[in-house]
Amino acid sequence: MIKNFKTNNISNSMSDFDPTITRPSIFAKPLMLTEYTVHFSQEFEHPSYYDEVISLLMSAEEGGQINFMINNFGGRVDALNGILNAMSLTKATINGYLIGQGCSCASVLFLACHNYIVGDNTTLMIHEQSFWVGGKAHETKKQHEHYQKQNERFIRETYSGFLSDDEITSCLKGEDFYFEDWEIKERLNKREESRKNKALETLVQKMEEPLDLSELTTEELEEELKSMQLDMRDVKSELNKRKKASSSK
């Protein structure tokens, strides 16, 4: 309800102005956020080479922008993993620019970015990890088993939604995959759609879970029920639309 203020006790006279009373002052200043650009144009080498990149990711402020320019044939997974872990912790938005080759480790780096820009005549190449083992016979067996498990989890987590389940299985059997620019864009769109659908499904499941409502009043329970019914209806409607659109493609 909007109430009308009574004005009979309010004076517009300048005689009411008291210059000794401090009024709130409002100041504005432009928000200066730095945009960084990092070029990955050489193969991934020793992890120590990327200390500055990791420091940049960890110190970046919320709202900041970091551009990764990717034209790279791959390299060492241990170096890549350090960057990926820092990317998962950064407050900045990471924009991945595929400007040439995105092969092996470079494909992983690109797909881990928050936003994607795919240049013309670019390539994304995907394959399983390569590794070497050494030492006594029983030691090499343990190393091999460890890397095999690590490789499978890495491939499934990294390329889920971009590669199909059958393609991931083939990749784990040694098949290489090459994609042109238009294929990359198409698969990125499908992956984004798949992620949104999964997020909606998770939300529906969470909303259907029983809640502890013992502390709410009757009026609060009625409002909560009305709100949840509306939310559930909207979410299910959106989910059904997306499933129909996906099946018609």
FENSUL-V321493 format. One record per residue. N is the residue number from 1. RES is the residue in three letters. D_LAST is the distance of its C-alpha to the last C-alpha in Angstrom with 1 decimal. Layout:
N;RES;D_LAST  N;RES;D_LAST
This chain:
1;MET;49.8  2;ILE;51.1  3;LYS;54.9  4;ASN;57.2  5;PHE;59.6  6;LYS;63.2  7;THR;64.7  8;ASN;68.4  9;ASN;68.9  10;ILE;66.9  11;SER;68.8  12;ASN;67.5  13;SER;70.8  14;MET;71.0  15;SER;73.9  16;ASP;71.4  17;PHE;69.9  18;ASP;71.0  19;PRO;70.4  20;THR;71.3  21;ILE;68.2  22;THR;65.3  23;ARG;62.0  24;PRO;58.6  25;SER;57.6  26;ILE;54.0  27;PHE;53.2  28;ALA;50.0  29;LYS;49.1  30;PRO;46.1  31;LEU;43.9  32;MET;44.1  33;LEU;41.4  34;THR;41.4  35;GLU;38.4  36;TYR;38.7  37;THR;37.2  38;VAL;37.4  39;HIS;37.0  40;PHE;35.8  41;SER;36.8  42;GLN;38.8  43;GLU;37.9  44;PHE;38.4  45;GLU;42.0  46;HIS;44.4  47;PRO;43.1  48;SER;46.1  49;TYR;44.9  50;TYR;42.2  51;ASP;44.6  52;GLU;44.5  53;VAL;40.7  54;ILE;40.8  55;SER;43.6  56;LEU;41.6  57;LEU;38.6  58;MET;40.9  59;SER;43.0  60;ALA;40.3  61;GLU;40.5  62;GLU;37.8  63;GLY;36.1  64;GLY;37.0  65;GLN;34.7  66;ILE;34.7  67;ASN;33.0  68;PHE;32.4  69;MET;32.5  70;ILE;31.2  71;ASN;32.2  72;ASN;33.3  73;PHE;33.4  74;GLY;33.7  75;GLY;36.9  76;ARG;38.3  77;VAL;36.2  78;ASP;39.2  79;ALA;39.2  80;LEU;35.5  81;ASN;35.8  82;GLY;38.4  83;ILE;36.3  84;LEU;33.3  85;ASN;35.6  86;ALA;37.0  87;MET;33.5  88;SER;32.8  89;LEU;36.0  90;THR;36.1  91;LYS;36.1  92;ALA;34.9  93;THR;31.4  94;ILE;30.5  95;ASN;28.6  96;GLY;27.5  97;TYR;27.9  98;LEU;26.8  99;ILE;29.2  100;GLY;29.7  101;GLN;29.4  102;GLY;27.9  103;CYS;28.9  104;SER;29.7  105;CYS;31.2  106;ALA;30.1  107;SER;26.4  108;VAL;27.2  109;LEU;29.1  110;PHE;26.3  111;LEU;23.7  112;ALA;26.3  113;CYS;26.7  114;HIS;25.7  115;ASN;24.3  116;TYR;23.1  117;ILE;24.0  118;VAL;23.0  119;GLY;25.4  120;ASP;25.1  121;ASN;25.7  122;THR;25.5  123;THR;24.8  124;LEU;23.9  125;MET;25.4  126;ILE;25.1  127;HIS;27.5  128;GLU;29.6  129;GLN;32.9  130;SER;36.2  131;PHE;39.4  132;TRP;43.0  133;VAL;45.4  134;GLY;49.2  135;GLY;52.3  136;LYS;53.9  137;ALA;52.2  138;HIS;51.4  139;GLU;50.2  140;THR;47.7  141;LYS;46.2  142;LYS;45.6  143;GLN;44.2  144;HIS;41.8  145;GLU;40.6  146;HIS;40.2  147;TYR;38.1  148;GLN;35.9  149;LYS;35.0  150;GLN;34.6  151;ASN;32.4  152;GLU;30.0  153;ARG;29.7  154;PHE;29.4  155;ILE;26.5  156;ARG;24.5  157;GLU;25.2  158;THR;24.6  159;TYR;21.4  160;SER;19.6  161;GLY;16.1  162;PHE;16.5  163;LEU;17.1  164;SER;15.6  165;ASP;18.3  166;ASP;19.1  167;GLU;19.5  168;ILE;21.8  169;THR;23.8  170;SER;24.2  171;CYS;25.2  172;LEU;27.8  173;LYS;29.1  174;GLY;29.8  175;GLU;26.9  176;ASP;26.3  177;PHE;23.0  178;TYR;23.0  179;PHE;20.3  180;GLU;20.7  181;ASP;20.4  182;TRP;17.0  183;GLU;15.6  184;ILE;17.4  185;LYS;16.0  186;GLU;12.4  187;ARG;13.3  188;LEU;15.5  189;ASN;12.9  190;LYS;10.8  191;ARG;14.3  192;GLU;15.3  193;GLU;12.5  194;SER;13.4  195;ARG;17.1  196;LYS;16.9  197;ASN;15.4  198;LYS;18.2  199;ALA;20.7  200;LEU;20.0  201;GLU;20.3  202;THR;23.6  203;LEU;24.8  204;VAL;24.3  205;GLN;26.2  206;LYS;28.9  207;MET;29.4  208;GLU;29.9  209;GLU;32.6  210;PRO;36.2  211;LEU;38.1  212;ASP;41.9  213;LEU;42.7  214;SER;46.5  215;GLU;47.6  216;LEU;45.8  217;THR;47.8  218;THR;46.8  219;GLU;45.8  220;GLU;43.7  221;LEU;42.0  222;GLU;41.2  223;GLU;39.7  224;GLU;37.7  225;LEU;36.4  226;LYS;35.4  227;SER;33.6  228;MET;31.8  229;GLN;30.6  230;LEU;29.2  231;ASP;27.6  232;MET;26.1  233;ARG;24.8  234;ASP;23.1  235;VAL;21.6  236;LYS;20.3  237;SER;18.9  238;GLU;17.0  239;LEU;15.8  240;ASN;14.6  241;LYS;12.7  242;ARG;10.9  243;LYS;10.2  244;LYS;8.9  245;ALA;6.6  246;SER;5.5  247;SER;5.5  248;SER;3.8  249;LYS;0.0
